[in-house]
Every structure is written in structure tokens, then in C-alpha cells.
Amino acid sequence: MNLFNYLKWEWINFIRSPYKIIAVVLFLIAAGFSIYNGYALRNKQLDTISKVKAIYKKQLDEAKAYLKANKKGPEDSPWIDVQTPYWAMYSSAQHLTKAPSPMMVFAVGQAEQFGFYKRINAWSTAYDGDLAAEISNPERIALGALDFTFVVLFLLPILLIVLCFTVGGYEQDKQVSKLIKIQLGVQSPWIFGRIISIGIYVSGFLIALILISALFSGVIAEAGNSLFQFSAIILLYTWIWLLGIIGLIHLQMGQTAQAMTLTLIWVIFAMVIPGAVHQAASLIYPNNLMVEFLDAKREDTEDIYDTDFPIVRNRVIQNYPELKETKLATVPDSVFAQNLKSSIYRTEIAYHMKEVSEKIENSFGEKNSFITSSYWFNPIIGIQNYLFGLAETDYIAYQNYRKKIQSANLEICKTIILDEWNEVKVDLEKFTVYEKLLEK
């Protein structure tokens, strides 16, 4: 038989098998819903970022209006003085956003678990509560968002098992394998031809689904290269399963034993191994570091404020030697105004929280490295994280975003204290510099 005949045979076999049709329909529903979920989430994030920028512009315009009128700020808030570095920087409403990648349509990843915009000021950290506002319930986090990547990696193998259920095992149960061998010489070409035909149909189905979704969502125009890599990985994953099925069928088991064995393999690689690795990672690297961070933010802050000013001042100068060149560098500590002393404590707290954050990130990095080292026997999670990386929704993408937030906080603190120690009075030109500080 040639390939066309195999394709024709499998199509007839498919349309005559209600359970196969139902399996394909259910897979299509899950895939369609997952793609819609990713598309809706990306649009929601884009819309939120647009609203944040609108609010940001309104705040900027208000602050600039006060400066143009040579006013300190709103009359009902006399403590606000936009002509001072601290309040000018605060009024500049610095923001950092993580724009959602077009590939989020197919790979939501951790996008539902972390914030994607953050207003940065002198007190901001990478682990503030507003960055966790998008966290879903624990069950959803544990299972992972229902995105297209999840559907393909975890549900597609089940679909392949259903579609290949009758290949090989049917011939053994009905005892027609000997007849096939008489006609073809060996049974292998028959099995190989049928599985290849199923693979062609499934591959075409997946490519059509991806391309249609990418066309309507604009992914092709915005992320064509990433989409190509994503599709190639999906097809490679599909054919790896098909080759494994071919090898198993050659063991010449019956339909039931064949299906049970394939299902057991799926359970091991899709559930048991990922679950065991996740549990091991949780035991070796327990999730108690956020409690440590909260304790540091509360208790260590109090300890810093209780420390004598000269000691804290020397620490800050060690971290920011530029302070030695400012106007107030040689002024005795006793004549420092309260706001200047506050800037010293504030900067020391920011630097200390940076060290605490780095400790947490290092621990998270060790946990991530532990999981990465398991990819050789935990391939599904490895492929999943690679696809999340293409969509910039993986652990690394959000770790880099947190690092940007921490660096921005230190940059703001550094700018404020240097300007305060140089007795800078903020005007409209200086305010514009503040406005563009994080655009560097």
C-alpha cells in the first residue's frame, strides 16, 4: 500500500469510530478555550498597562502645572512640595511594566501568578504586595494555567493513544496479523504506515490550529520567529510520542494491554515524574523565604532606624561614595535637617532590602537549577519551560523583571539623596530629568 491508501484507510477508520471523533472534538474544545484564555489575558494586560500610563500622564501633568505656577503642590496637602527632590521624584510617578509577549496567546506560563506593572518610589521592593495581586487560587497555580502549551504537552498524548488504539492491537485481538504478514511479508510496514498517517493528520490539525489562531491574534506579524520555533517544538514532541507508540506496538500486545501500557507511560512522564520533582524541590527548598523577607522589611527596618545616624551615614557613603563630592558632605551630623537624615535611613533600608532580595533570588535560582537538572528524565516539564521562555512567561522572564524593579528603586534613592545633599531645588527642567530617569 502507498501512503495515499494508508491516509484513506485511517480517514475511513476515523469517521467510523465515534469515540475517536469525540476525543478530537474534546481536544479541539480544550485547545480553543486555552488559546482564548491566553488571548484574553494578553489583551487584559495590555489594556491595564494603557490605563496605568494614562494615570501616569495625568499625575505628571499635575506636577508640571505646580512647577510652572511656582507652587509647592496641592493646597489641601501642605506637606507635599514638588520643588524638593523627594516629592518631585514621587510625583514623577515612575513605572516599570512588563509588556505581554504576543506568544502569551499560546503559553500563559506564570503570567497569571505575577504582577506586570509597578509604580516605583523610594520604598519599593521587588516583592511588594501589589506585584502579587494577580495570583490565582492555589489549585490553579499548582496545576498550571490552561494554556495551549499545557493542552498539547499533557492532553495531546492521550489523544494520540485514543487515535492509535486500534493499530496493532486490533490485528492481534482479531488474529488478522498473520494475514497481513502473508500479504506484506512483515507486519511492520502496516503498523508504520498507519501511525505515519495518523501523525500526518494530527500534525496538519495542530499546524492549522496554530496558524489560524496566530493569524487572528496577530502573533504572525509580531512574533513570527518565535511562532516558528514554537510550532517546530510542538511537532517534534508529537512525533516523539508517535515513534514511541510504534515501538510499543511492535511488542504485539492486544488492544487493552497496549492502551493500558501507553496510558501508564503517560501517567509516569506527565504526572508522576513532574510531581515527584516538584515535591522534592519543595522539600529541599521550602517556600519560607517570603516570611523572611517580611520579617526583614519590618524588623530590620526598625533596627536601622534605631541605629545612630553617624553609623548609618558611613554605611551609605561606603555604598555610594559619590556623596563625598556633594555640598553637604563635610557638614557636621548635628546640623543635618530631619529630611536629610531621613534620606540616609531610607537609602540604607533600600540597600539592605536589595541584599535580602538577592538572597531570595539566589535561593529561587538554586531551586530552578534543581528542576532544570531533572529535564533529562523529566522532559515534558523541560519542554514546557522552554516554550514558556519563547513566550517570555517563564521564571527567568519574571526574575529579570524583579531585578529591574530593585535596580530602579536603588537608582531613585541614589538620585534623591545626591540631589538633597547638593541642595537642589527642582524646577520644570529638573523634573523632566526625573521623569525620564528609568528610561536609561
N, C-alpha and C positions, 0 to 999 in steps of 0.2 A: 504493500500500500504506500502511496505517496502522501506527502504532508497534507495536501488538499483533502484527501479521503479521511485522514485522521481528524482534521478540523471539522469536516462534515459529520463524521461519526459522533464526535464529542458534542456538537451542537444539538444533534438529534437526541442524544442521551440526556443532555441538559434540559431541554424543553419537555421531556417526558418524565422528569424527576421533580415532583412538587417540592420536596424538601430542599433540593439544590436551589430552586428558584426563590424559595422563602429565605434561604441563607444569604443569597446575593442581595435580595431586597432589604433585609435587615442590616447587612453591611453597608449598603448604599445610604440607608437612613442614618446610621451612626456616623458615616463619613460626612454626609451633608450637614448634619447637625454640628459636628465638630468644626467643620470649616466655617459655618455660620457663626459659631461661638467665637472663633479666632477673629473673624472679620468684624463682628460687633464689638469685641473687646478693643481691637485696634482703633476703631472709629471713636469709641468712648474715650480712650486715652487722648487721641488727637483733639477731640472736642474739649476735653478738660484742660489740656495744655493751652488751647486757644483762649479759653475763658481766663486762665491764670495770667496769660500775657496781657489780656485786656485790663484786668485788675491792676497788674503791674504798671501798665502805662498810665492808668488813672492816678495811681499813687505818685508816680514820677511827676506828672503834670502839676499835681497839687503842691509838691515840694518845690518845684521850679517856680511856681507862682509866688510862693512865700519869699523865695530868694530874690526874684525880680522886684517885688514890692519892699524889699529890705525888712521883711518881717521874720520873727523867730519861728512862728508856727501858728497853729490854731489858737484862738483866744480862749477857748474852753479847756485847753491843755497847756497851761503856762510852763510846765516842766519840759516841754519839747522845744528845742532850739536847733533848727536845721542849719544854723550857722556854725555849729560845733561839729567836730569830726564824728563823734559817736552818733548823734541824732541824724546827721546828714547821711551817714552810711546806712543807718536803719531805715531812713525814709527813701533811700535809693532802691529798696525792696529787691535785693539781689535774689535771683532764682537760678536754680540748675534743674534742667529737665532731662529725662531720658526718653527721647522720641522713639516711639514703637517702630520696629522694623516692618517693612511690608511682608516679610516672611512670617510674621506673627500669625497671619491668617492660617498657616499650616502647623505652626509649632508655638503654642502659647507658652509652654515651659513654665518658668517661675514668674511670669508676668502678672499673675493674679495674686501672688504672695508678697510682693514688694511695691512700695510707692514708686512713682515715676516722676515726681516733681517735688521740689523742696525749696522753700524760702530760706536763704542763708543769712544769718546775722552773727554777731559776736558770741552767741551762746549755742549755736547749732552744733549738732554732732551727727555722725552717720547712723545713729541708732535711735533717733528721736521717735516718739510715738506716731507722728504724722507720716513717717515712712513705712509704717506697718498698717496703715489704715485700710489697705486693700486685701489684707489677709482673710481668707475664707475659713470655713469651719475645719476643724482638724481632720475629719474624714476626707474632705475634698483635697486637702494638702497631702494626706497620706497616699491617696490613690492617684493623685496627679490630675490635672485638668483634662477634660475630654477634648483633646485636640486631635487633629488629623494624624499627627505622629503617633499618638497613643493608639488610635484605631488601627493603623497599619501594623505597628510593631506587635501589638498584643491580640488583635482580633483577626487580622488577615491570616495568620497561621491556622486558626480554627476554620475559616472559610476554605482554605486550601485542603484541609483534612476532609471537609464535607465534600468538596468537589472531586477529590481523589478517592473517595470512599470505595467506589466500585472497581477501581483499577487494580488488577492483580488478584485481590481478594475474591471478587465475584467469580473470576475464572477458576479459582481454587475451589470455592464452595459448589459451583455448578459442574465442576470436573470437566471443563472445556479447555483447560490449559494444554492437555495432550493434543487436542485437535488443532490448537493454534501452533503448537510446535511442529505438527505434521505439515501445516500449510506454510509456515515461515521458516522452518528449520529450528529456530530457537524462539523462546518467548520474549526475550529482551527487546527486540525491535518493537513489538506490540506495546509493551509497557512504556518504553521510551517515547514512542510516537504519541501515545495518549497523554502522557504527562506534559510533553512539549506543547501539545495542542492546548491543554488547559492553561499552561503557562503563557502562551501567546494571547489567549482570550483575557486572562487576568491582567497581564501587562498592558494590553490595549485599553482595558477598562480603567486601570489606575491612571495611565497617561491622559486619557480623555477627561477623567475626573479632575486631575490636577490642572490641566491646561484650561479647561472651561472655567474652573474656579479662579485661576490666576488671571484669566482674561477679564472677567467681570470685576475682580477686586483690584486690578491694576498692578498686580505683582510682576507680570511680564515686563512691563515698561520700567518699573522701579528697581527690580532685583532679579533681572534675567539670569545672571551668572549663578547666583545662589539657588535660584529655582532649578537650574540645570543640575547642579550638584545634588540638590535635594532629591530630584526625580531619579538620578542615577543610583543613589544610595538605596532608595525605595525598591527599584527594580532589582538591584543586586541582592538585597535582602530577600525579595520574593523568590528569586531563582535559587538561592542557597537552600531555602526550605524545600523547593521542588526537587532539587538534587538529593536532599536527604530523604525525601519521600520515595524517590526512585530506588535508592539504596535499600530502604526498608522493605519495599515491595518485593525485591528480589529474594528476600528470606522466605517467600512463598507461604505466608500465613493466610488464614481466612479473613473475611471482611471484618468480623468483630475483633479478632485479635489484632489485626492491622490497625484499625481505628483506635483501639484502646492503647496500643503502643505509641502511636503518634500523639494521642492526647496526653499520655504520660510524659512524653518528651517535651510537649508544650508546657505542661504544668511545671516541670523541673526548670526549664530555661526562662519561662515568663513569670513564674510566681515563687518557686522555692528558692532558687539561687538569688534573685534580686532581694527577696525578703530576708534571707539569711545574711547577705552582705549589709543590708540596711540595719538589721538588728545588731550585727557585730560592730558596725560603725557607731551606733548609738551607745553601745556598752563601753567601747574603748574611748570614745569622745562624747561624753554626756553633755546634753544641752543645758548646762547650768551657767554658762558664761554670761548670759544676759542678766542674770541675777547679780553676778559680779560687777557688770557694767553699771547697773542701777545703784548698787552699793557704793561704787566709786564715785558716781555722779553726786550722790547725796553725802556720804561720809567724808570722802576725800576733799570735796569742795569746802565742807565746814573746817576741816583740818588746815586747808590752805588759808582760809580767811582768819584762822586763829594764829597763824604764823606771823612773826614780827615783819613789818614792812621791809626793813633793810635786807633781810634774808631772801624774801620773795623777789625783791628788786634785783638782787645779784643773780638769782636763778634766771630771771627773764633776760637780763643783759647777756648772760652766757649763751642763751639760745638765740638772741637777737643782738649781736654785737653792734649793729647799726645805731642802737640807742646811744652809744658813746659819742656819736657825732652830732647829737641833737642839741638844741639851745639849753634844755634843762638838764643836761647830763651831769653838770657839776653843781647843781643846786642841792643844798642840804636837804635831807629827807624831812626835816622838821617843817620846812616851808612848803611842802607839796600840798596842793589843794586836794580835797577829798576825791574829786572826779579823776585826778591824775593817779591817785593811789588805787582807785577802783580799776583803772585801766591795767595797772600792773597785776593785780589779783586776777582780773578777768583773763588776761593773756596767759598767765601761769596755769589757770584752770583749763584753758583751751589746749595748751600744750600737753598737760597731763592727760586729758581725755584722748588726745591723739595717741599717746603711748598705750592707754588702755584699749583703744580701738584696734591698734596694731596687734596687741596680744590676742584679742578675739579673732581678728582676721587670720593670724598665724595658726590658731587652733582650727578654725574653719578650713584653712588651707591644708592642714595635716589630714583632716577628715576627708576632704575632697581627694587628696592624693591617695588615701587608703582605698577609696571607692574606685578611683581611676586604675589602681593596680590590680583590681579584680576583673578588668574588662576581658582578659584572656579566657576566663571561664564564666564571665557574666556579660556576654556580647550584646544582648538586647539593650541593657542599660547604657552600654558604651555607645551603641549606635544612636540611641535616643538622645544622649547628651551631645553627641556630635551634631545631630540635626538641630537641637536647641541652640548650639553655637552658631550655626548658619543663620538662625533667626534672631540672634542676639538676645535670647531669653534664657540663657543658661546661668549657672552660678558665677562664672567668670565675668559676664557682662554686668551683673548687678554688684559684684565685688568692685569692679572698676568704677562704677557709679558711686559707690560708697566712699571710695578713696578720693574721688573728685570733690565730694561734699566736705570731707575732712580737710583736704588741702585748701578749699575755698574758705572755710572757717578760719584757718590759720592766716590766710592772706588778708582777710578782712581785719582780724585782730592786729596783725602787724601794721597794716596801713593806718588804722585808727590810732594806735599808740605812738607811732612815729610822728603823725601829724599833731597829736595832742602835745607831745614833748617838743615839737617845733612851734607850738602856739599858733597853729594855722587857723585862720578864720575862713570858713567855707563860703565861697561865692558861687555864682552860677557856673563859671568855668571849672572850678574845682569839683563841683557836684557832678559835672559831666564826666570827669575822670573817675569818680566813684561809680557812676552808672555803668561804665564800661570796664570796670575792674576785672570781672570774671570772664570777659571776652578774650583775654590774652591767650 
